[in-house]
């Protein structure tokens, strides 16, 4: 599978992650290694880089593309939820920065041969990691109609979810749906299109996205990661997450806010009695968006949203917290 992935918002990632000011940094979604290379180029001489990806080919590509940095990097084939396990294997207690780029690369969409693309006739697989068992074909052919409609509506935010689910169930009663092109045509026929030329996206886009999210448990994995991430960050360590889906971005925003303001005392209480202390400070009050110039050069960046937070240590001084908050408003 060829890799020529253009990383999204690299300048903004480096600005917030600050790899030159720490020691151990993690890219939990290696992809085409673009962000990884940029981080490694700025690490101090004794810096350590840890890369994780659930696509075996992404790991193989990184081993070649990042060969000049092999002496100070560690690559793991797995999911970013396994970061604590990776750190234990390296005897690393905590890190100074973590990056997640939750987007799907062009290579995975166009060259993986797993049915991610609705423009090709490929098996309906959609597994990012071939070691897992559930395939998109299983969901399409075995979920009850109501569950299929809920999947398309919840994960794909598809307006015509019920109509599409009904068409899928009717078609699979005749024969099993096994190819991406077959499913794409089925969805296209089910979705009303009064002005097809004016459509910005292919009518099957949201259905394919919903299936990919479900097969790879993407939202569940993100939830698990967010529950664990702060525990493996050093004080003043940065957590930088690039989302490309409103559900992902909403989850990151909600979790960040919960860790930045964990108090559960009733509103209007004169003082806090729950004694819950913040563990994060949010550096991006609103999500950082790509520039118009970047979107023109790389249309896949269009829906990117970046949120960044910094770990507040339990023994951090008031000056440390003040400096972090000043940076957030800079």
PASETOR-670851 format. One record per residue (C-alpha): residue in three letters; x, y, z. Coordinates in steps of 0.001 Angstrom, whole numbers, plus 524288, in hexadecimal, padded with zeros to 5 digits. Example, Ala and Ser with C-alpha at 12.3 -4.5 7.8 and 13.67 -1.06 7.14 Angstrom:
2
ALA8300C7EE6C81E78SER835667FBDC81BE4
This chain:
330
UNK800008000080000UNK8065B80CF07FBF8UNK807F78176980656UNK8082F825C2802AEUNK7FF8882ABA80DA6UNK7FF7B8395D81005UNK7FE4783BD081EB0UNK7F3DC84570822EEUNK7F6D18520382A60UNK8050584E7982D02UNK808E385C6F83069UNK7FDF585D7B83A74UNK801268501484025UNK80F5F853D284248UNK80B90860FB84806UNK8030C85AD585298UNK80A2184DF1854C8UNK8177B8548785670UNK81FFB8486F853F6UNK82C668505F855B1UNK8292685312863E7UNK8271E8452F868C1UNK82D30837BF8686EUNK8233082D32864D9UNK818AC82F2E85A99UNK80E628261385516UNK807728259A84805UNK7FC4C81C2084A54UNK7F80181C3583C1AUNK8044181B4D833A8UNK7FD7981A8D82675UNK806CA81F4781C02UNK810CF823F982634UNK80FC58324C8225BUNK80D108372683018UNK816CA82D6283591UNK821CA8329D82D18UNK81EAB840A2830CFUNK81EEC83D2083F4FUNK82B948355E83E2FUNK832508408F83716UNK82FA184968842BDUNK8322A8402184DFCUNK83E1F843278564FUNK849E783A28853F4UNK8462E8314685F32UNK837B88317485BC6UNK82FBE8250085A0FUNK824C1822E385053UNK81A358187E8519FUNK8119F81570845EFUNK8055D80D03845B3UNK7FC86808D983A96UNK7F2DC7FDBB838CCUNK7F6157FCDB82A4AUNK8017A7F3748288FUNK805557FA0B81BC8UNK806388074682280UNK810188017F82C05UNK818027FB8C820E5UNK817E580895819BAUNK81C2480FFD825FFUNK82797806BE8280DUNK82CC880AA181AA9UNK828A3818DF81A14UNK82DED81BF0827A4UNK83A1F81380826E0UNK8437481EEE829E4UNK83CDE81FEE8373DUNK83C788115483A3AUNK845BA812B4845D4UNK83BEB81ACD84D73UNK82EA8815D684954UNK8261480A5884D1AUNK81AF2805B98444BUNK80F707FD4E84874UNK8052E7F67784041UNK7F8C97F8B7847F4UNK7EE5C8026284BE2UNK7F0E580F0E8532EUNK7E8BA809BD85E78UNK7F455800C886101UNK7FD8A80C37863CDUNK7FEB08091A8726CUNK802DF7FB3D86EF3UNK80CEC8004F86533UNK812978095C86F7EUNK813937FE5587953UNK81B1D7F62D86F6CUNK824AA8017D86DC6UNK8253B8044987C68UNK820A98123D879A9UNK817F981763884B1UNK8126B8232A87D74UNK8142E82B8987141UNK814E6839E986DD4UNK80BB083A1A8624CUNK801B3831B185B2BUNK7FC20833D084D9BUNK7F04582D0C847DAUNK7EC6182FA6839C0UNK7DF47828C583896UNK7DE1282AB1829EEUNK7DE7D81F9582022UNK7E999820C881669UNK7E807820B8807B8UNK7EFFE814378077CUNK7E62580D2180FF7UNK7DAB3812368080CUNK7E03380FC17FA8EUNK7EA94805377FB58UNK7E7947FC43806CFUNK7DE507F3AB7FEE4UNK7D5177F27C80A7EUNK7C8FF7F92880536UNK7CB12806A280B15UNK7C8CE80CEA7FDD6UNK7BB7880D467F776UNK7C1E180F6B7EA30UNK7C803801E47E984UNK7C3447F3E97E957UNK7C9AE7EE6A7F59CUNK7C5D77E50D8008BUNK7BDC17EB8580B49UNK7C8197EA25815C2UNK7CBA27F79581B7CUNK7D4297F21382673UNK7DFA47FAD68299FUNK7E5E67EF67830B0UNK7E47D7E23A82A14UNK7E5E27DB7C83745UNK7D7F07DF6083AE6UNK7CCA87D6E78364DUNK7C1027DFDA833AEUNK7BFB27E47F8258AUNK7B6C17EE7181F2CUNK7B0C67E3518176FUNK7AC4B7DD1F8242EUNK7A5407E97282892UNK79EF67EC0E81B5DUNK799B97DE4581A1CUNK796977DA7382814UNK791DB7E64C82FB6UNK783127E7B9830EAUNK77D427F2D782903UNK77B0F7FBCC834CBUNK788E47F99C839CEUNK78E727FC4682C4EUNK786B6808F582B58UNK78B7280D04838E7UNK7997C80A56834F4UNK7985A812C9828B0UNK7918181D9083059UNK79A3481D9483C74UNK7A7B681BAC836A6UNK7A5658214D8291CUNK79B5082BBF82C83UNK7945B827108204AUNK7875882DC681DB2UNK781FE8227E815B8UNK7865E817BC81F18UNK77940810B481FD9UNK77716810D781139UNK784E280BC280EA2UNK7839780110818F2UNK776D87FC88812F1UNK77D257FBC58057CUNK788C87F43980AECUNK7801A7EA48811BFUNK777E37E87980578UNK784137E66F7FD10UNK78ADD7DCF880659UNK77EA57D47F806C5UNK781A97D1197F890UNK7903B7CF007FA66UNK79B047D2C1803D2UNK7A0EF7E051801A6UNK7AFA77DE60800CBUNK7B5BC7E97F7F8F1UNK7B7C47F7EF7FB95UNK7B3347FBCC7EE0CUNK7A6C67F3E97EF92UNK7A3B47FA947FC77UNK7A6F98080F7F70DUNK79DA78063A7EB9CUNK79319801457F4BCUNK7946680D2B7FD85UNK794C88167D7F1ECUNK787FC811057ECC7UNK781AA8123F7FA37UNK78583820757FCB0UNK77CE182AA07F60CUNK784B1833C37ED59UNK77D0483EDF7E72FUNK78956845FF7E2D6UNK7945983C0A7E20FUNK79E0B845B47DC5DUNK79D0084E567E869UNK7A05D843907F228UNK7AD38846517F902UNK7AF948383C7FCFAUNK7AC7E82AC77F794UNK79F4A825EB7FCC9UNK7A5F8819FA802E0UNK7B028821DA80A6CUNK7A9228221481781UNK7A50C813CC816DFUNK7B2FC80F6A8141AUNK7B81A8181A81F03UNK7AE2B8127A8288CUNK7B20A8048B82527UNK7C088807A382681UNK7BE6580DD6833DAUNK7B65E8022F83882UNK7BF977F7BF83348UNK7CB7B7FDF983987UNK7C48D80263845F8UNK7CA5780FD3843C3UNK7C1F88176F84D5AUNK7C36480D15857DDUNK7D22380D11855F8UNK7D28C81BDB8570FUNK7CAA281B63863A2UNK7D3CE8113786975UNK7DFB1819308657DUNK7DA64825CC86B5AUNK7D7DA81EC58782CUNK7E62581A75878D0UNK7EDCA8254287223UNK7EFAF82E9C87D87UNK7F56A823C1885E3UNK800DB8220D87C6BUNK803B58309587AB9UNK80E3F837748826BUNK80A9284453888F0UNK80A4A84E9D87E0EUNK809188439587417UNK800E7846AF86814UNK7F57883F0C8625EUNK7F266842BB8544BUNK7E6EC83C7084D1CUNK7E2FB83E9B83EF2UNK7D4E783A8883C31UNK7CDE98399E82F31UNK7C055835C2833CDUNK7B6DE83D9883C2DUNK7B4C88321E8457BUNK7C36A830E5847DCUNK7C52983F7B849D3UNK7B99A8401385319UNK7BF23834F185B37UNK7CC8383B7385C27UNK7C67F8489A85FB1UNK7BDC2842B386A33UNK7C89D83A868702FUNK7D243845CD8703CUNK7C84984E8E876EEUNK7C55384404880F2UNK7D3A4842D18849FUNK7D5D68518988482UNK7CA078542D88D38UNK7C6AE847B2894AEUNK7BF0884E3189FA6UNK7B1A6847DB8A1CCUNK7ACB18513C8AC23UNK79F4B8572B8A94BUNK79F988641F8A1EFUNK79FC086FC78AB0CUNK7A6B3868B08B61AUNK7AEF7872B68BD8FUNK7BAD6869C38BD08UNK7BEB985C8B8B7ABUNK7BCAA851288C107UNK7BE96845B58B7ACUNK7CD59848238B7E6UNK7CEFB843F38A9C9UNK7DAE884A608A3D1UNK7DD0984D488955AUNK7E704844AE88E83UNK7E74284BC98816FUNK7E765859B087C9AUNK7E1B785BC986F12UNK7EA8A8639686609UNK7E0B58648885ADAUNK7D3E186A6285F69UNK7CEC88683C851B2UNK7D3B685DB984859UNK7DF06861DF83FC6UNK7DB7C860D483165UNK7E43185F458255CUNK7E72386B5E81D77UNK7E03686DD681095UNK7ED5286C26809E1UNK7EF1285E9180FB0UNK7E14485A7280BFCUNK7E3B785EA67FDF7UNK7F042856BC7FDB1UNK7EA9884B1C80515UNK7DBA8849FF80471UNK7DBFA83ECA80E57UNK7DF8B848F5818A4UNK7D27E84FD9816E9UNK7CB80849B98228AUNK7D7318497882BE0UNK7D55B84E9E839B7UNK7E0A284F0784357UNK7DF528500085219UNK7EACF850B185B7BUNK7EBEE84FBA86A34UNK7F73684F9B873D4UNK7F8A58473F88015UNK7F84B84E9088CF3UNK80106847B8896CFUNK7FC1B845A58A4A2UNK8084384C848A980UNK8088A856EE89EE0UNK80B3A8647D8A3E6UNK801FE86FDF8A1DEUNK80C26875C3898C9UNK80BCD8698489050UNK7FCFA869FC88F40UNK7FD568789588C9DUNK806F7876CA88169UNK7FE7E86C3687B5BUNK7F272874C387C05UNK7F9DE880388762CUNK7FDD38778386ABFUNK7EFB38734D868C5UNK7EBAF8817386701UNK7F7608853585EB8
